[in-house]
Amino acid sequence: MKVLLLDAYNLIHRARSGFTKGDYPIIYNFFRGVRPLIEKFTPTKVYFVLEGKPKHRMHLSEVYKANRPRQDTSFHEQKATIINIIKECFPFESVFHPDFECDDVIGSLVSYHASLSHDCTVVSTDSDFIQLHNVCDVKLYNPVKKTFVDKPDYDYVTWKALRGDKSDNIFGIPGIGDKKATGLVNNPDQLRELLKNPDKMKIFERNVHLIRLVDVRNASGDIVRYPETREWESLRDVFKNMGFFSMTDDKPWTKYVNTFNCIDNNC
């Protein structure tokens, strides 16, 4: 089985770049961008993974991700429309866990499928997925750079816990940047000496728990799943109503729909 895991919110945010005209530019960019991903990877299973509330991380740090800029009403409306279209029209399994982030759910799904020797690819620009390289066989694809992310030769969680993560408002140990963190990860004796300091150890341990992905299969509650569908004519009507005529004319539409035939071994 070839499994493709799409970081839903990450891809939706990326869709803010590109075509900017009309009332639905983010929706247009998103759905124009999804087809090439399916064409490139020809998956037999696609997960569209949504966000839950990161309760345990917010308990550890009240300012976790508090630096994220707020988006306007138009963005949130288009995001909701994209999610509804995927749920109602596409052969993707939409999933989320109400108490955990998308990253945790993706990591759990990757661990499950990798244990069955399935071919797994995660599509996201989020660097937190690099830690999956340290625990299982997975491909990480950056859709902006259009490149695969290499496996690090050090423990990624330890490295990031030392230097922090500004994008998630996680503060590292003062004075430690990328280069020093790499040196410490590769020198266990120096790392142990550093962490003898109780204040530094406290920061480090907190950051490890903030950064390390949680296997939600071992947590309370279940992953919420929305079944796959194939409502192509309904989708075509939606696109026409939004004015996406470059996608809905007969020739491009046939190409668009046929791209998804690989899913569920229909190719």
N, C-alpha and C positions, 0 to 999 in steps of 0.2 A: 504494500500500500504506500502511495506517495501522499504525504500529509502536508498541507500548507496552512500555516497559522497566521492570520492577519491581525495585527495590533490595530483594532478598529479606530480608536480615538487618535492614535498617532497618524494614521493614514488620512483621517478626516482633517486634522490640523494641517497636514502637508498640502491638502487640496485647496488651501487658501491662496496658494501660489499658482500662477498660470493664467488661464482665461479669466477676465474680470468683468465682462459686460453682462447685461441682463440682470434678472432678479435672482437667478440661481447659479451663480458661477462656481460655488464650492461643490454643489451637487454635480454639476457638469464635469468639473475637473476630477472629482472622485470616481465617477463611473467611467469616464474616459481612461482613467489610470488603472482600474481594476482588470479590465480585459487583457492588457499586455502581461500582467502578472500571471494570469491563468494560462495564457499562451506560452509564456516562458517556462513555467514549471510543470504544466500538464498534470495537476494533482488529481488523485482519485477521491480525496477527502479535503474539504476546506472548512476551517473554523474561523468565524468572525467573532473575535473575542472583545467583549465590552467591559467597562469598568464597574467595580463595586466600590464600597467605601473602605478605605484602608484603616480599619478600626485599631488594629494592634500597633500600627506605625504612628497613628495620631496619639495614641496613649503614651508612646515612648517619647514623642516630640510634638508639642502643640504647634510648632511652626513648620512642621513637615509640609512641603509644597506650598507654603503660604506666600511664596514669592511669585507664583504663577500669575500672569496678567489676566484680567477678566476680559472675556470676549463679549461682543455686542449681541443684541437680540437676534439679528439676522443670522449670525453664525450658529447660535443655538437652535434656531428654527430649522436651518438647513441640515445641521447635524442630526436632529430628530427625524427629519424626512429621510435622510440617507439610511438610518438604522431601520426605519419602518419599511422602506423599499427592500432592503436586504432580507428582512424577516419574511416579507410577504411574497417576494418574487424570485429570489435567487436560490440556487442549490447549495447554499452554505448553511452550516449549522451555527447559529448564533448562540453564544454561551456567555455566562457571567456568574460570579459568586457575589452575593450581596455584601459580604464582609471582607472581601479581598480585592486587590487590584488585578487588573488585566494581566500584569506581568506574572503574578502568582499562578493564575489559571493557565496561562500559556506554558509556564514551566512545568506544571503538573501534567498537562496534556502531552507535552514533549516527553517527559519521563515515562509516561504510560506507553506511548507509541514506540519509543526507542527500546523499551523492554521487550517489545514484540518484533524488533528488528525492522520496523517501518522506517521509511525515508522521511525525515522531518525537516521542514524549512520554515523559519520564522521570518516574517517581513515586518521590519520596524527600523526606525532610526534610533531607538532607545538603547543606550549602551549597557543597561542593566542585564540584558540577555546574554552578554558575553560570558557571564558566570556559568551558563549552561554548558559551555565548552568544557568546563572542568568536571562535569558530572555525567555527561552522556554524549552520544553521537548525534550532532545536530548541525544544520547549516543556518547561518544568520545572514540575511540579505538586507542591505541598506538600499531602499528604493529611490533615495535622492542621489546618492553617489553611484548607484547601479553596480555595486560591488559586494562581494561576500566579505564578512568580517573574519579575520584570522583568529585562530586559537592562541591565547596568550601563553607564554611559558612560565607563568607564575599564577598564584591563587588570586583571582580577580577580586573576590570579596574582601580579602585581607588588604589588598592594595588600595581599594576604594575606601575602605573604612579608615585607613590612615590619612588619606588626603581629602576625604569628604566629597560631596557632590553638590555643586552650586545650583544645578538645575532643579534639584529636589529640596534645596534649602537644608542640606545636611552639612554641618560644619565639621571639618577635619581637625586633626591635632595641630595646634599652632606651629608654624614653621615647616610643615611638611607639604611639599608639592609633588608633582608627578615623579620627578627624578629621584628625590629622596625616598619616596614611598617604594619605588621599584628596587632601590638598593636595599631597603629594609626587608622587603619580601624575600629577596634572594640571599639574605644573610640572617638566618634564624637567631644567631647569638646576639646580634645587634638589636633585633626586634624584641627579644626577651628582655634585654637590658632596658630598652626604651619603656616597655610596658610594666616595669617594676614601679614606675611612678603611678601612684593610685589615680591621680587626676587624668592622666593620659590613658590609663587602662579603662577608666569609666567612659571616656569619649569613644574609645575604640570599640568596647563591647556594645555600647548603644548603637553605634554606626553599623556594626555587623548585623544586628537585629533589624535595623532599618533597611539595609541593602539586600541581605540574603533573601532569596525567594522562598516562599512558604509552599509546601505541598498541601494543597487544599483537600486532597483526598484523606488526609489525617485530621482535618479540622471538623468542627461541628457544622451542620448544614450541608446542603448539596449544591453542586453547580446547576444553575438554571439553564435549561436548554430549549431552544426554539427550533422545530424541525425544518429540514430543507424543503424548498418548494421549486417549482418551475412554471411560473406564471408569466410567460414571455409576452403574450398579447396584452395583458394588463400593464406590464412594464412599458411596452411600446406606447400605449395610450398615455401613460404618465409622462414619458419623455416628450411626446408630441405636445401635450398640454403645457410643458415647460419651454417649448420652442427648440428642442434639441434635434432639429431636422437633419443635421449632418450625420446623426447616428441612426435615425429612424427610416431613412430612405431604403428601398428594398435591398440594394447590394450591401451597404455597410451594416444593415440590420441583420442580414443573413450571416455575415461574417462574425458579428458580435455574438449572436446566439450560439453559433456552432463552436465557438471557442470553448464553451462550457460543457461540451459533450464528453470531455475526458472524465468529469466528475462522476463518481459512482460506477466507474468502469464502463461508461457508455461509449467510449471512443473505439 
